[in-house]
Amino acid sequence: MSGTSAYSDEHRPLAAYGLLTAAFGALFGGGAAALHDRLPERPSAADVALAGVATYKISRLIAKDRVTSVLRAPFTRYEGESGPSEVSESPRGRGLRLALGELLVCPYCIGQWVAGAMALGQVAAPRTTRFVAGTFAAYALADALQMAHAEAMPS
């Protein structure tokens, strides 16, 4: 065995992973390079926290929300319910289709893309980005309160 066939006995879309990695690098690196003169010396702790909470919520919406399953459907197969207003799906296909499916069902994986967009947005359009991030951070807080309320209620 040589090349990628020695990596795994099952199909792993390594070329597609490479393409996605290159796309992220080009988009994020290109955006950072284009905004270089506007980049802050260091991001504020408040901006990092706000972007972190918003990234968490947006990533879960992309990867797990019932309504956004329409975006994932070409790349995934529905498996069932997995939590409050969330679904479980598995990636399907081969090559780029499989790699995109894996990216789209993994909130940790898509989180890198969302965080990159948040970071660039905080430089390119800080007011708009903070507004959007604040909206999704409030949504994440509301979800936590809804779950706490449900847990506190008698069965």
C-alpha positions in Angstrom: 0.0 0.0 0.0 1.2 3.5 -0.7 -0.2 7.0 -0.5 -3.6 7.5 1.1 -4.6 3.8 0.8 -2.1 3.0 3.5 -3.8 5.5 5.8 -7.0 3.5 6.4 -8.9 0.4 5.3 -12.0 2.5 5.0 -12.6 5.4 2.6 -11.2 8.6 4.1 -11.5 11.6 1.8 -8.0 12.9 2.4 -7.8 15.0 -0.8 -11.2 16.6 0.0 -9.9 17.3 3.6 -6.9 18.9 2.0 -9.1 21.0 -0.2 -11.3 22.2 2.7 -8.1 22.9 4.8 -6.7 24.9 1.9 -10.0 26.8 1.4 -10.1 27.7 5.1 -6.5 28.8 5.0 -7.0 30.9 1.9 -10.2 32.5 3.1 -9.0 33.2 6.7 -5.4 34.0 5.8 -6.5 36.1 2.8 -9.0 38.0 4.9 -6.4 38.6 7.6 -3.9 39.8 5.1 -6.4 42.1 3.4 -7.3 43.6 6.8 -3.7 43.6 8.1 -3.5 47.4 8.6 -6.8 47.3 10.6 -6.0 44.3 12.9 -5.9 45.2 16.6 -2.7 44.7 18.6 -4.7 42.1 20.6 -8.4 41.4 20.6 -10.3 42.5 23.7 -11.4 39.9 26.2 -15.0 41.0 25.8 -14.8 40.5 22.0 -13.3 37.1 22.4 -15.9 36.0 24.9 -18.8 37.4 22.8 -17.4 35.7 19.7 -16.9 32.5 21.6 -20.5 32.2 22.8 -21.8 33.3 19.4 -19.6 30.7 17.7 -20.8 28.0 20.0 -24.5 28.8 19.2 -24.0 29.4 15.4 -22.0 26.2 15.1 -24.7 24.1 16.8 -27.4 25.7 14.6 -25.4 24.8 11.5 -24.6 21.3 12.6 -27.6 20.1 14.7 -30.7 22.3 14.3 -33.8 20.7 12.7 -34.6 23.6 10.5 -31.0 23.9 9.1 -31.1 20.2 8.1 -32.2 21.5 4.6 -28.6 22.8 4.3 -27.0 19.6 5.4 -29.4 17.2 3.5 -27.3 16.9 0.3 -24.4 15.7 2.4 -25.9 13.8 5.3 -28.4 11.1 6.2 -31.0 11.7 9.0 -30.6 9.3 11.9 -33.0 10.7 14.6 -33.6 13.2 17.3 -30.6 13.9 19.5 -31.5 16.7 21.9 -33.8 19.7 22.4 -34.6 20.8 18.8 -31.5 18.9 17.5 -31.1 16.0 15.1 -28.4 13.4 14.6 -27.2 12.9 11.1 -24.3 11.0 9.5 -22.2 12.1 6.6 -22.8 10.3 3.3 -21.1 9.9 -0.1 -17.5 9.8 -1.0 -14.8 12.4 -1.6 -15.8 16.1 -1.2 -19.4 15.2 -0.5 -18.4 13.0 2.5 -15.9 15.6 3.7 -18.5 18.4 3.6 -21.0 16.1 5.4 -18.4 15.5 8.1 -17.8 19.2 8.4 -21.5 20.1 8.5 -22.5 17.6 11.2 -19.7 18.5 13.6 -20.2 21.6 15.6 -16.5 21.5 16.7 -15.4 21.3 13.1 -17.6 24.0 11.6 -16.8 26.1 14.7 -13.4 26.9 13.2 -15.1 28.4 10.2 -17.6 30.4 12.3 -14.8 31.6 14.6 -12.7 32.7 11.6 -15.7 34.6 10.2 -16.3 36.2 13.6 -12.7 37.3 13.9 -12.6 38.8 10.5 -16.0 40.4 11.0 -14.9 42.1 14.2 -12.2 43.8 12.1 -14.0 44.5 8.8 -17.5 45.4 10.3 -17.2 45.5 14.1 -20.6 47.1 14.8 -22.5 44.6 12.6 -20.5 41.6 13.9 -21.0 42.6 17.5 -24.7 43.0 16.9 -24.9 39.5 15.3 -22.7 38.0 17.9 -24.7 39.5 20.7 -27.9 38.2 19.2 -26.6 34.6 19.0 -25.0 34.9 22.5 -28.4 36.0 23.9 -29.9 33.0 22.1 -27.3 30.7 23.7 -28.1 32.1 27.1 -31.9 31.7 26.5 -31.3 28.0 25.6 -29.4 27.5 28.8 -32.2 29.1 30.8 -34.8 27.0 28.9 -32.9 23.8 29.8 -32.5 24.9 33.4 -36.2 25.6 33.6 -37.1 22.2 32.1 -34.8 20.5 34.7 -36.3 22.4 37.6 -39.9 21.4 36.7 -41.3 18.4 38.4 -41.7 15.3 36.2 
